[in-house]
Amino acid sequence: MKNITPTDFKELLKKDDHFLLVDVREAWEHAAYNIGGMLIPLGELVSRRQEIPQDLPVLLYCEKGIRSMIAIQRLEMLGYTNLYNLAGGMKAWKEQIT
């Protein structure tokens, strides 16, 4: 599994904005605070997997990085190889970036 820190991801976005962001938290969490991208709660991920491209890098995030790791594991079992986990999730993003 490829992990990326919030600081490294912010720097990467300055150079390359060809990332899709996917928030795997619940709608109320996404509404309270997010860094963009589409919302696909973890419980809906497998049934909505066709919304996640396999031909560009995808960063998955959640509150602490645990649900996004689970999401990546599930998608990798379906053949995805282009996934990144935001290490520490939104908690780390708030601490390191905002």
A tleap script that builds the chain and sets N, CA, C and O, in Angstrom:
source leaprc.protein.ff14SB
mol = sequence {
  NMET LYS ASN ILE THR PRO THR ASP PHE LYS
  GLU LEU LEU LYS LYS ASP ASP HIE PHE LEU
  LEU VAL ASP VAL ARG GLU ALA TRP GLU HIE
  ALA ALA TYR ASN ILE GLY GLY MET LEU ILE
  PRO LEU GLY GLU LEU VAL SER ARG ARG GLN
  GLU ILE PRO GLN ASP LEU PRO VAL LEU LEU
  TYR CYS GLU LYS GLY ILE ARG SER MET ILE
  ALA ILE GLN ARG LEU GLU MET LEU GLY TYR
  THR ASN LEU TYR ASN LEU ALA GLY GLY MET
  LYS ALA TRP LYS GLU GLN ILE CTHR
}
set mol.1.N position { 0.844 -1.179 0.000 }
set mol.1.CA position { 0.000 0.000 0.000 }
set mol.1.C position { 0.888 1.240 0.000 }
set mol.1.O position { 1.867 1.322 0.742 }
set mol.2.N position { 0.531 2.189 -0.837 }
set mol.2.CA position { 1.299 3.421 -0.937 }
set mol.2.C position { 0.673 4.475 -0.025 }
set mol.2.O position { -0.481 4.865 -0.204 }
set mol.3.N position { 1.446 4.922 0.945 }
set mol.3.CA position { 1.004 5.981 1.842 }
set mol.3.C position { 1.691 7.280 1.447 }
set mol.3.O position { 2.823 7.277 0.966 }
set mol.4.N position { 0.994 8.382 1.657 }
set mol.4.CA position { 1.573 9.687 1.380 }
set mol.4.C position { 1.166 10.626 2.513 }
set mol.4.O position { -0.002 10.664 2.899 }
set mol.5.N position { 2.113 11.373 3.040 }
set mol.5.CA position { 1.809 12.289 4.130 }
set mol.5.C position { 1.065 13.504 3.578 }
set mol.5.O position { 1.164 13.803 2.388 }
set mol.6.N position { 0.331 14.197 4.424 }
set mol.6.CA position { -0.339 15.408 3.963 }
set mol.6.C position { 0.637 16.430 3.373 }
set mol.6.O position { 0.344 17.046 2.349 }
set mol.7.N position { 1.775 16.608 4.005 }
set mol.7.CA position { 2.761 17.572 3.507 }
set mol.7.C position { 3.275 17.169 2.132 }
set mol.7.O position { 3.372 18.005 1.234 }
set mol.8.N position { 3.604 15.895 1.966 }
set mol.8.CA position { 4.087 15.423 0.670 }
set mol.8.C position { 2.998 15.515 -0.397 }
set mol.8.O position { 3.282 15.835 -1.551 }
set mol.9.N position { 1.751 15.234 -0.012 }
set mol.9.CA position { 0.669 15.324 -0.978 }
set mol.9.C position { 0.436 16.768 -1.414 }
set mol.9.O position { 0.200 17.031 -2.593 }
set mol.10.N position { 0.500 17.686 -0.484 }
set mol.10.CA position { 0.344 19.106 -0.834 }
set mol.10.C position { 1.429 19.533 -1.811 }
set mol.10.O position { 1.148 20.255 -2.767 }
set mol.11.N position { 2.656 19.100 -1.587 }
set mol.11.CA position { 3.756 19.426 -2.496 }
set mol.11.C position { 3.554 18.775 -3.858 }
set mol.11.O position { 3.808 19.394 -4.891 }
set mol.12.N position { 3.103 17.541 -3.860 }
set mol.12.CA position { 2.855 16.829 -5.110 }
set mol.12.C position { 1.776 17.531 -5.934 }
set mol.12.O position { 1.886 17.613 -7.157 }
set mol.13.N position { 0.750 18.031 -5.282 }
set mol.13.CA position { -0.321 18.734 -5.993 }
set mol.13.C position { 0.172 20.000 -6.680 }
set mol.13.O position { -0.390 20.413 -7.695 }
set mol.14.N position { 1.210 20.616 -6.141 }
set mol.14.CA position { 1.779 21.807 -6.781 }
set mol.14.C position { 2.405 21.451 -8.127 }
set mol.14.O position { 2.438 22.275 -9.041 }
set mol.15.N position { 2.898 20.224 -8.242 }
set mol.15.CA position { 3.579 19.775 -9.454 }
set mol.15.C position { 2.660 19.020 -10.395 }
set mol.15.O position { 2.818 19.092 -11.614 }
set mol.16.N position { 1.690 18.290 -9.831 }
set mol.16.CA position { 0.856 17.399 -10.638 }
set mol.16.C position { -0.544 17.354 -10.042 }
set mol.16.O position { -0.740 16.824 -8.948 }
set mol.17.N position { -1.510 17.904 -10.753 }
set mol.17.CA position { -2.875 17.924 -10.227 }
set mol.17.C position { -3.742 16.825 -10.833 }
set mol.17.O position { -4.969 16.911 -10.797 }
set mol.18.N position { -3.120 15.810 -11.380 }
set mol.18.CA position { -3.862 14.707 -12.004 }
set mol.18.C position { -4.172 13.604 -10.995 }
set mol.18.O position { -3.986 12.420 -11.275 }
set mol.19.N position { -4.639 14.005 -9.840 }
set mol.19.CA position { -5.054 13.066 -8.801 }
set mol.19.C position { -6.557 13.177 -8.607 }
set mol.19.O position { -7.116 14.272 -8.659 }
set mol.20.N position { -7.199 12.059 -8.387 }
set mol.20.CA position { -8.594 12.067 -7.978 }
set mol.20.C position { -8.608 11.855 -6.474 }
set mol.20.O position { -7.928 10.966 -5.963 }
set mol.21.N position { -9.371 12.659 -5.773 }
set mol.21.CA position { -9.527 12.513 -4.327 }
set mol.21.C position { -10.832 11.797 -4.042 }
set mol.21.O position { -11.868 12.116 -4.625 }
set mol.22.N position { -10.775 10.826 -3.142 }
set mol.22.CA position { -11.974 10.102 -2.740 }
set mol.22.C position { -12.021 10.067 -1.211 }
set mol.22.O position { -11.140 9.513 -0.553 }
set mol.23.N position { -13.071 10.670 -0.673 }
set mol.23.CA position { -13.315 10.674 0.766 }
set mol.23.C position { -14.186 9.468 1.079 }
set mol.23.O position { -15.287 9.351 0.542 }
set mol.24.N position { -13.715 8.564 1.940 }
set mol.24.CA position { -14.479 7.354 2.264 }
set mol.24.C position { -15.200 7.467 3.605 }
set mol.24.O position { -15.670 6.467 4.149 }
set mol.25.N position { -15.283 8.680 4.131 }
set mol.25.CA position { -16.023 8.898 5.377 }
set mol.25.C position { -17.519 8.993 5.090 }
set mol.25.O position { -17.950 8.846 3.946 }
set mol.26.N position { -18.289 9.234 6.113 }
set mol.26.CA position { -19.731 9.419 5.970 }
set mol.26.C position { -20.027 10.849 5.519 }
set mol.26.O position { -19.186 11.740 5.646 }
set mol.27.N position { -21.227 11.052 4.992 }
set mol.27.CA position { -21.609 12.358 4.437 }
set mol.27.C position { -21.495 13.476 5.463 }
set mol.27.O position { -21.059 14.575 5.122 }
set mol.28.N position { -21.876 13.222 6.708 }
set mol.28.CA position { -21.807 14.282 7.718 }
set mol.28.C position { -20.355 14.672 8.018 }
set mol.28.O position { -20.073 15.832 8.315 }
set mol.29.N position { -19.444 13.710 7.940 }
set mol.29.CA position { -18.028 14.014 8.166 }
set mol.29.C position { -17.481 14.850 7.009 }
set mol.29.O position { -16.739 15.811 7.212 }
set mol.30.N position { -17.861 14.467 5.807 }
set mol.30.CA position { -17.427 15.190 4.605 }
set mol.30.C position { -17.954 16.627 4.638 }
set mol.30.O position { -17.233 17.563 4.294 }
set mol.31.N position { -19.223 16.799 5.054 }
set mol.31.CA position { -19.820 18.127 5.115 }
set mol.31.C position { -19.123 19.003 6.153 }
set mol.31.O position { -19.003 20.213 5.962 }
set mol.32.N position { -18.667 18.405 7.243 }
set mol.32.CA position { -18.019 19.171 8.305 }
set mol.32.C position { -16.644 19.683 7.892 }
set mol.32.O position { -16.272 20.803 8.241 }
set mol.33.N position { -15.879 18.869 7.147 }
set mol.33.CA position { -14.541 19.272 6.716 }
set mol.33.C position { -14.034 18.284 5.686 }
set mol.33.O position { -14.088 17.074 5.904 }
set mol.34.N position { -13.541 18.788 4.565 }
set mol.34.CA position { -12.963 17.910 3.556 }
set mol.34.C position { -11.929 18.676 2.738 }
set mol.34.O position { -11.849 19.903 2.811 }
set mol.35.N position { -11.148 17.945 1.967 }
set mol.35.CA position { -10.142 18.570 1.104 }
set mol.35.C position { -10.528 18.437 -0.363 }
set mol.35.O position { -9.694 18.583 -1.257 }
set mol.36.N position { -11.803 18.158 -0.592 }
set mol.36.CA position { -12.281 18.073 -1.967 }
set mol.36.C position { -12.451 16.643 -2.426 }
set mol.36.O position { -12.346 15.696 -1.647 }
set mol.37.N position { -12.713 16.516 -3.696 }
set mol.37.CA position { -12.902 15.205 -4.287 }
set mol.37.C position { -14.310 14.687 -4.123 }
set mol.37.O position { -15.208 15.404 -3.680 }
set mol.38.N position { -14.489 13.447 -4.480 }
set mol.38.CA position { -15.815 12.840 -4.395 }
set mol.38.C position { -15.974 12.086 -3.091 }
set mol.38.O position { -15.005 11.606 -2.503 }
set mol.39.N position { -17.207 11.993 -2.659 }
set mol.39.CA position { -17.535 11.256 -1.446 }
set mol.39.C position { -18.093 9.894 -1.836 }
set mol.39.O position { -19.119 9.798 -2.508 }
set mol.40.N position { -17.405 8.847 -1.405 }
set mol.40.CA position { -17.906 7.483 -1.550 }
set mol.40.C position { -17.665 6.804 -0.196 }
set mol.40.O position { -16.573 6.296 0.057 }
set mol.41.N position { -18.680 6.798 0.669 }
set mol.41.CA position { -18.497 6.165 1.980 }
set mol.41.C position { -18.007 4.720 1.851 }
set mol.41.O position { -18.348 4.020 0.897 }
set mol.42.N position { -17.218 4.294 2.807 }
set mol.42.CA position { -16.618 2.962 2.766 }
set mol.42.C position { -17.648 1.872 2.509 }
set mol.42.O position { -17.377 0.934 1.758 }
set mol.43.N position { -18.815 1.978 3.114 }
set mol.43.CA position { -19.849 0.961 2.941 }
set mol.43.C position { -20.404 0.872 1.525 }
set mol.43.O position { -21.021 -0.131 1.165 }
set mol.44.N position { -20.189 1.914 0.715 }
set mol.44.CA position { -20.679 1.941 -0.663 }
set mol.44.C position { -19.570 1.710 -1.683 }
set mol.44.O position { -19.832 1.634 -2.883 }
set mol.45.N position { -18.354 1.600 -1.214 }
set mol.45.CA position { -17.192 1.603 -2.100 }
set mol.45.C position { -17.219 0.516 -3.169 }
set mol.45.O position { -17.045 0.810 -4.352 }
set mol.46.N position { -17.428 -0.702 -2.779 }
set mol.46.CA position { -17.371 -1.801 -3.746 }
set mol.46.C position { -18.481 -1.657 -4.785 }
set mol.46.O position { -18.245 -1.881 -5.972 }
set mol.47.N position { -19.677 -1.290 -4.357 }
set mol.47.CA position { -20.782 -1.168 -5.313 }
set mol.47.C position { -20.631 0.047 -6.223 }
set mol.47.O position { -21.246 0.101 -7.287 }
set mol.48.N position { -19.817 1.022 -5.815 }
set mol.48.CA position { -19.611 2.226 -6.633 }
set mol.48.C position { -18.214 2.278 -7.251 }
set mol.48.O position { -17.783 3.330 -7.723 }
set mol.49.N position { -17.514 1.156 -7.250 }
set mol.49.CA position { -16.122 1.129 -7.715 }
set mol.49.C position { -15.950 1.618 -9.149 }
set mol.49.O position { -14.878 2.113 -9.499 }
set mol.50.N position { -16.976 1.492 -9.984 }
set mol.50.CA position { -16.875 1.945 -11.378 }
set mol.50.C position { -16.659 3.460 -11.455 }
set mol.50.O position { -16.256 3.964 -12.504 }
set mol.51.N position { -16.919 4.191 -10.375 }
set mol.51.CA position { -16.698 5.633 -10.354 }
set mol.51.C position { -15.226 5.987 -10.117 }
set mol.51.O position { -14.826 7.143 -10.260 }
set mol.52.N position { -14.442 4.997 -9.760 }
set mol.52.CA position { -13.026 5.223 -9.456 }
set mol.52.C position { -12.192 4.728 -10.628 }
set mol.52.O position { -12.165 3.529 -10.908 }
set mol.53.N position { -11.505 5.648 -11.322 }
set mol.53.CA position { -10.729 5.246 -12.489 }
set mol.53.C position { -9.501 4.430 -12.093 }
set mol.53.O position { -8.980 4.550 -10.984 }
set mol.54.N position { -9.061 3.607 -13.022 }
set mol.54.CA position { -7.847 2.823 -12.788 }
set mol.54.C position { -6.669 3.376 -13.583 }
set mol.54.O position { -5.570 2.823 -13.534 }
set mol.55.N position { -6.896 4.464 -14.312 }
set mol.55.CA position { -5.845 4.984 -15.194 }
set mol.55.C position { -5.245 6.305 -14.726 }
set mol.55.O position { -4.508 6.937 -15.482 }
set mol.56.N position { -5.539 6.741 -13.500 }
set mol.56.CA position { -4.873 7.907 -12.935 }
set mol.56.C position { -4.762 7.708 -11.436 }
set mol.56.O position { -5.527 6.936 -10.859 }
set mol.57.N position { -3.822 8.392 -10.793 }
set mol.57.CA position { -3.628 8.203 -9.357 }
set mol.57.C position { -4.861 8.643 -8.563 }
set mol.57.O position { -5.482 9.662 -8.869 }
set mol.58.N position { -5.201 7.862 -7.544 }
set mol.58.CA position { -6.354 8.147 -6.699 }
set mol.58.C position { -5.878 8.180 -5.248 }
set mol.58.O position { -5.267 7.229 -4.760 }
set mol.59.N position { -6.168 9.286 -4.570 }
set mol.59.CA position { -5.849 9.413 -3.150 }
set mol.59.C position { -7.131 9.216 -2.363 }
set mol.59.O position { -8.101 9.952 -2.545 }
set mol.60.N position { -7.132 8.224 -1.489 }
set mol.60.CA position { -8.278 7.977 -0.624 }
set mol.60.C position { -7.963 8.522 0.757 }
set mol.60.O position { -6.842 8.406 1.253 }
set mol.61.N position { -8.988 9.125 1.371 }
set mol.61.CA position { -8.768 9.655 2.711 }
set mol.61.C position { -9.991 9.473 3.587 }
set mol.61.O position { -11.112 9.299 3.108 }
set mol.62.N position { -9.738 9.518 4.901 }
set mol.62.CA position { -10.786 9.415 5.906 }
set mol.62.C position { -10.346 10.258 7.098 }
set mol.62.O position { -9.539 11.172 6.932 }
set mol.63.N position { -10.849 9.978 8.275 }
set mol.63.CA position { -10.504 10.804 9.435 }
set mol.63.C position { -9.097 10.528 9.961 }
set mol.63.O position { -8.360 11.468 10.258 }
set mol.64.N position { -8.712 9.257 10.082 }
set mol.64.CA position { -7.410 8.912 10.663 }
set mol.64.C position { -6.544 8.046 9.755 }
set mol.64.O position { -5.413 7.717 10.113 }
set mol.65.N position { -7.059 7.675 8.590 }
set mol.65.CA position { -6.298 6.851 7.662 }
set mol.65.C position { -6.595 5.375 7.746 }
set mol.65.O position { -6.012 4.587 7.001 }
set mol.66.N position { -7.490 4.978 8.636 }
set mol.66.CA position { -7.797 3.560 8.803 }
set mol.66.C position { -8.823 3.089 7.781 }
set mol.66.O position { -8.610 2.084 7.103 }
set mol.67.N position { -9.941 3.815 7.669 }
set mol.67.CA position { -10.963 3.430 6.687 }
set mol.67.C position { -10.419 3.507 5.264 }
set mol.67.O position { -10.767 2.683 4.418 }
set mol.68.N position { -9.568 4.492 5.002 }
set mol.68.CA position { -9.001 4.588 3.649 }
set mol.68.C position { -8.063 3.414 3.369 }
set mol.68.O position { -7.975 2.958 2.229 }
set mol.69.N position { -7.361 2.918 4.392 }
set mol.69.CA position { -6.530 1.728 4.202 }
set mol.69.C position { -7.405 0.515 3.893 }
set mol.69.O position { -7.064 -0.294 3.030 }
set mol.70.N position { -8.517 0.389 4.583 }
set mol.70.CA position { -9.452 -0.716 4.319 }
set mol.70.C position { -9.996 -0.595 2.901 }
set mol.70.O position { -10.092 -1.584 2.175 }
set mol.71.N position { -10.352 0.629 2.515 }
set mol.71.CA position { -10.876 0.860 1.163 }
set mol.71.C position { -9.853 0.446 0.110 }
set mol.71.O position { -10.206 -0.195 -0.879 }
set mol.72.N position { -8.605 0.803 0.315 }
set mol.72.CA position { -7.557 0.448 -0.634 }
set mol.72.C position { -7.383 -1.066 -0.700 }
set mol.72.O position { -7.233 -1.627 -1.786 }
set mol.73.N position { -7.403 -1.718 0.439 }
set mol.73.CA position { -7.284 -3.182 0.448 }
set mol.73.C position { -8.402 -3.825 -0.370 }
set mol.73.O position { -8.160 -4.752 -1.143 }
set mol.74.N position { -9.618 -3.332 -0.196 }
set mol.74.CA position { -10.756 -3.885 -0.940 }
set mol.74.C position { -10.603 -3.647 -2.442 }
set mol.74.O position { -10.861 -4.543 -3.246 }
set mol.75.N position { -10.186 -2.445 -2.814 }
set mol.75.CA position { -10.036 -2.126 -4.236 }
set mol.75.C position { -8.854 -2.870 -4.856 }
set mol.75.O position { -8.927 -3.295 -6.009 }
set mol.76.N position { -7.777 -3.029 -4.105 }
set mol.76.CA position { -6.632 -3.785 -4.629 }
set mol.76.C position { -7.015 -5.234 -4.906 }
set mol.76.O position { -6.492 -5.838 -5.842 }
set mol.77.N position { -7.911 -5.798 -4.114 }
set mol.77.CA position { -8.381 -7.167 -4.364 }
set mol.77.C position { -9.175 -7.240 -5.662 }
set mol.77.O position { -9.349 -8.318 -6.229 }
set mol.78.N position { -9.656 -6.090 -6.129 }
set mol.78.CA position { -10.401 -6.018 -7.389 }
set mol.78.C position { -9.514 -5.599 -8.560 }
set mol.78.O position { -10.010 -5.380 -9.665 }
set mol.79.N position { -8.206 -5.488 -8.324 }
set mol.79.CA position { -7.273 -5.208 -9.399 }
set mol.79.C position { -6.738 -3.790 -9.488 }
set mol.79.O position { -5.954 -3.498 -10.391 }
set mol.80.N position { -7.126 -2.908 -8.597 }
set mol.80.CA position { -6.620 -1.534 -8.619 }
set mol.80.C position { -5.162 -1.494 -8.167 }
set mol.80.O position { -4.781 -2.179 -7.217 }
set mol.81.N position { -4.359 -0.697 -8.845 }
set mol.81.CA position { -2.943 -0.554 -8.490 }
set mol.81.C position { -2.526 0.909 -8.386 }
set mol.81.O position { -1.349 1.203 -8.174 }
set mol.82.N position { -3.467 1.818 -8.531 }
set mol.82.CA position { -3.177 3.256 -8.638 }
set mol.82.C position { -3.615 4.045 -7.414 }
set mol.82.O position { -3.946 5.225 -7.529 }
set mol.83.N position { -3.623 3.415 -6.246 }
set mol.83.CA position { -4.225 4.016 -5.056 }
set mol.83.C position { -3.188 4.463 -4.043 }
set mol.83.O position { -2.162 3.814 -3.837 }
set mol.84.N position { -3.489 5.596 -3.417 }
set mol.84.CA position { -2.647 6.155 -2.358 }
set mol.84.C position { -3.507 6.414 -1.131 }
set mol.84.O position { -4.671 6.798 -1.247 }
set mol.85.N position { -2.937 6.206 0.027 }
set mol.85.CA position { -3.615 6.463 1.291 }
set mol.85.C position { -3.050 7.738 1.902 }
set mol.85.O position { -1.833 7.896 1.996 }
set mol.86.N position { -3.925 8.647 2.316 }
set mol.86.CA position { -3.465 9.836 3.026 }
set mol.86.C position { -3.138 9.422 4.454 }
set mol.86.O position { -4.036 9.219 5.270 }
set mol.87.N position { -1.865 9.298 4.747 }
set mol.87.CA position { -1.407 8.829 6.055 }
set mol.87.C position { -1.893 9.773 7.151 }
set mol.87.O position { -1.642 10.977 7.103 }
set mol.88.N position { -2.581 9.219 8.125 }
set mol.88.CA position { -3.090 10.021 9.232 }
set mol.88.C position { -4.403 10.715 8.956 }
set mol.88.O position { -4.990 11.308 9.860 }
set mol.89.N position { -4.881 10.652 7.712 }
set mol.89.CA position { -6.179 11.200 7.337 }
set mol.89.C position { -6.354 12.685 7.601 }
set mol.89.O position { -5.390 13.450 7.624 }
set mol.90.N position { -7.597 13.071 7.798 }
set mol.90.CA position { -7.934 14.478 8.021 }
set mol.90.C position { -7.330 15.000 9.312 }
set mol.90.O position { -7.009 16.184 9.411 }
set mol.91.N position { -7.174 14.141 10.293 }
set mol.91.CA position { -6.544 14.564 11.554 }
set mol.91.C position { -5.130 15.064 11.281 }
set mol.91.O position { -4.744 16.133 11.754 }
set mol.92.N position { -4.367 14.302 10.529 }
set mol.92.CA position { -2.996 14.710 10.201 }
set mol.92.C position { -2.996 15.929 9.280 }
set mol.92.O position { -2.145 16.808 9.416 }
set mol.93.N position { -3.949 15.987 8.341 }
set mol.93.CA position { -4.025 17.130 7.425 }
set mol.93.C position { -4.223 18.426 8.231 }
set mol.93.O position { -3.548 19.426 7.989 }
set mol.94.N position { -5.147 18.388 9.179 }
set mol.94.CA position { -5.419 19.577 10.000 }
set mol.94.C position { -4.186 19.982 10.800 }
set mol.94.O position { -3.898 21.169 10.951 }
set mol.95.N position { -3.459 18.988 11.312 }
set mol.95.CA position { -2.268 19.276 12.115 }
set mol.95.C position { -1.117 19.799 11.271 }
set mol.95.O position { -0.403 20.707 11.699 }
set mol.96.N position { -0.923 19.242 10.076 }
set mol.96.CA position { 0.255 19.568 9.274 }
set mol.96.C position { 0.034 20.688 8.263 }
set mol.96.O position { 0.974 21.399 7.909 }
set mol.97.N position { -1.208 20.848 7.795 }
set mol.97.CA position { -1.435 21.769 6.679 }
set mol.97.C position { -2.221 23.018 7.100 }
set mol.97.O position { -1.862 24.129 6.709 }
set mol.98.N position { -3.265 22.850 7.875 }
set mol.98.CA position { -4.090 24.018 8.212 }
set mol.98.C position { -3.740 24.610 9.556 }
set mol.98.O position { -4.349 25.595 9.973 }
savepdb mol mol.pdb
quit
